[in-house]
Amino acid sequence: MEEIKVDTNGMEIVWEKPETLTDTYMHYCPGCGHGVVHKILMEVIEDLGIQDKTIGVAPVGCSVIAYNYMNIDMQEAAHGRATAVATGIKRVLPDKLVFTYQGDGDLAAIGTAETIHACNRGENFLIIFINNGIYGMTGGQMAPTSILGMVTSTTPEGREVKTQGYPIKMTEIVATLPGTYYVTRQSVHTPAAVRYLKKAIEKSFKIQMENKGTCLIEIVSNCPSGWKMTPVEANKWLEKNMFPFFPPGDIKVDGKLIEKKAPVAPEKKE
Amino acid sequence: MSEIRLMKGNEAAAEAAIRAGCDVYFGYPITPQSEVIEYLSDQGRKRGMIVMQVESEVAAINMIYGAAGAGARAMTTSSSPGISLMQEGISYIACAELPCLLMNVNRGGPGLGTIQPSQGDYFQSVKGGGHGDYHLIVLAPASVQEMASFVYLGFDLADKYRNPVLILADGALGQMMEKVEFPDYDPKEHKKPKPWATTGKTPDRPPNVITSLHLQTEDMEKINIRLQEKYRQIEKNEVRYELIETDDADIVLVAYGLASRICQRVVELARQNGLKFGIVRPITLYPYPYQVISELADRVQGFFVVEMNAGQMVEDVKIGVNGKVPVGFYGRMGGIIPTAEEILSKVHEFISKIETKEKV
């Protein structure tokens, strides 16, 4: 890749890459939400000064080599087993801060049992759940969260209930478990949404420091390559098609289920 | 001070784990080894161990991955179907080179099988089990004493080579009671520093990453080459076996675990009738004692392998013998333990075939 050189003489520094991100080009496709979530997560870890005590768990999926970008100690888990690996880490290092970073296939299909039981035990770690409704890494197959009618390489006629069942709302499911303390659904498709996400991640690490229970942040994200759209089209499609089924907002706060979801994404302007 | 107690094999292994400084145990109950998690849930927790009954063997082995990767002495145990469920995680652990101790209290299979003792998991334990080129160090106890002793040895070997160690027992060894002596063992003297563990990145070092993923084929081959070099070292340094009355033996029985105990009676009966039998008892099933079998093959008339399976280790005996003398086999399956008398009659048939130069 060609180096872009900019003369910064006399310019004011308004943002610097945090120490918690490595100097590595990310492999993510243009417009993909992973890069933004990585950056926000690592900014929070730097802001809170917890680089030396945070251990991350990478999943199987597009973010399988997240540890190449995150300048912290990490373990790479087998597909779906991130919360089991995180349980192993957190139980022997209870004073450290642990998070998993998982996609929809990892968390809501092959790892359903591990996800539910970690939340039910109230494991004191943060689960970051990227939901883009598709299997990006393997080439665009159906995810457990693909919405009805969604065309993927394994649902060429669109997902239909008779064959594939309904998209699963794992976030709502784990919110009903007494072990979870903070459960929220966020996105990164607008600058405002990114700022809300950052607050949610900060809040989750602070909860973890107080050993209050499991935190899960679902991030409704995109997959321009898998959806076969431009990044802008993908973000519009996400708002129009994903949000009705996966509405953004807090689902459980301070261990209590929220009746009416607070809107966190800006109102759509036609 | 060492201590002598009368215990079940499963309990002896659990007690040894506590004394060996095992930090954490994750497991799921399954007959015939549930006494391990029961004993640890009581005694282990009281004495400071983290002991968790979790949702599945799949979760348990991945928790072991996480805990071992974070630097803890970690252990899980199960029986055959549960060990099958763990194979994916074991392959990851082997590639990521995480020291940990596993124990399979083998029951009869395949499938859900039976809860009675078996040695049907030899191939799974020694030849792979999970995917990819890897080896576990496999220890085969033949007494309640060894159920305990091999826990200490297993943890130390795991740390020494950064390799998972499997104790391959069977349902009878897990359930039977014998005298067991617990030696003086100070875990502090045995536990090694683990500078590679994920304990939080400090400013003085780059991040520690535990992974088994190496997308560049050249990198993945390098990992494989390093693993194979480690296995060659293990094969050079860690072969363990016991020779019983082989000095003057004409016929050598080869058996491990419970089968080797029964073969001791076979040797007694044979020698009462003037037949010179001996036993090679492999203690490490990987690395396998090929060398001693090869050496004995130069001076004995034949080998007779006894297993509680359809004939698995016999393939390794044949590799050691390399066609020099005949190799016979007798095995019972499905959880049945052969008697000394039926084994002896099968060895007699084997000997008469050798004498008539009939194919064995």
Boltz contact constraints between the chains, C-beta under 6 A:
constraints:
  - contact:
      token1: [A, 52]
      token2: [B, 200]
      max_distance: 6.0
  - contact:
      token1: [A, 52]
      token2: [B, 202]
      max_distance: 6.0
  - contact:
      token1: [A, 53]
      token2: [B, 200]
      max_distance: 6.0
  - contact:
      token1: [A, 55]
      token2: [B, 198]
      max_distance: 6.0
  - contact:
      token1: [A, 67]
      token2: [B, 209]
      max_distance: 6.0
  - contact:
      token1: [A, 71]
      token2: [B, 207]
      max_distance: 6.0
  - contact:
      token1: [A, 72]
      token2: [B, 201]
      max_distance: 6.0
  - contact:
      token1: [A, 72]
      token2: [B, 207]
      max_distance: 6.0
  - contact:
      token1: [A, 73]
      token2: [B, 198]
      max_distance: 6.0
  - contact:
      token1: [A, 73]
      token2: [B, 200]
      max_distance: 6.0
  - contact:
      token1: [A, 73]
      token2: [B, 201]
      max_distance: 6.0
  - contact:
      token1: [A, 73]
      token2: [B, 207]
      max_distance: 6.0
  - contact:
      token1: [A, 73]
      token2: [B, 208]
      max_distance: 6.0
  - contact:
      token1: [A, 74]
      token2: [B, 209]
      max_distance: 6.0
  - contact:
      token1: [A, 75]
      token2: [B, 69]
      max_distance: 6.0
  - contact:
      token1: [A, 75]
      token2: [B, 198]
      max_distance: 6.0
  - contact:
      token1: [A, 75]
      token2: [B, 210]
      max_distance: 6.0
  - contact:
      token1: [A, 76]
      token2: [B, 211]
      max_distance: 6.0
  - contact:
      token1: [A, 76]
      token2: [B, 213]
      max_distance: 6.0
  - contact:
      token1: [A, 78]
      token2: [B, 88]
      max_distance: 6.0
  - contact:
      token1: [A, 78]
      token2: [B, 92]
      max_distance: 6.0
  - contact:
      token1: [A, 81]
      token2: [B, 62]
      max_distance: 6.0
  - contact:
      token1: [A, 84]
      token2: [B, 59]
      max_distance: 6.0
  - contact:
      token1: [A, 84]
      token2: [B, 62]
      max_distance: 6.0
  - contact:
      token1: [A, 84]
      token2: [B, 63]
      max_distance: 6.0
  - contact:
      token1: [A, 85]
      token2: [B, 62]
      max_distance: 6.0
  - contact:
      token1: [A, 85]
      token2: [B, 65]
      max_distance: 6.0
  - contact:
      token1: [A, 85]
      token2: [B, 66]
      max_distance: 6.0
  - contact:
      token1: [A, 87]
      token2: [B, 63]
      max_distance: 6.0
  - contact:
      token1: [A, 88]
      token2: [B, 63]
      max_distance: 6.0
  - contact:
      token1: [A, 88]
      token2: [B, 66]
      max_distance: 6.0
  - contact:
      token1: [A, 88]
      token2: [B, 67]
      max_distance: 6.0
  - contact:
      token1: [A, 89]
      token2: [B, 66]
      max_distance: 6.0
  - contact:
      token1: [A, 89]
      token2: [B, 70]
      max_distance: 6.0
  - contact:
      token1: [A, 91]
      token2: [B, 50]
      max_distance: 6.0
  - contact:
      token1: [A, 92]
      token2: [B, 23]
      max_distance: 6.0
  - contact:
      token1: [A, 92]
      token2: [B, 24]
      max_distance: 6.0
  - contact:
      token1: [A, 92]
      token2: [B, 67]
      max_distance: 6.0
  - contact:
      token1: [A, 92]
      token2: [B, 70]
      max_distance: 6.0
  - contact:
      token1: [A, 92]
      token2: [B, 72]
      max_distance: 6.0
  - contact:
      token1: [A, 93]
      token2: [B, 70]
      max_distance: 6.0
  - contact:
      token1: [A, 96]
      token2: [B, 200]
      max_distance: 6.0
  - contact:
      token1: [A, 113]
      token2: [B, 55]
      max_distance: 6.0
  - contact:
      token1: [A, 114]
      token2: [B, 59]
      max_distance: 6.0
  - contact:
      token1: [A, 117]
      token2: [B, 55]
      max_distance: 6.0
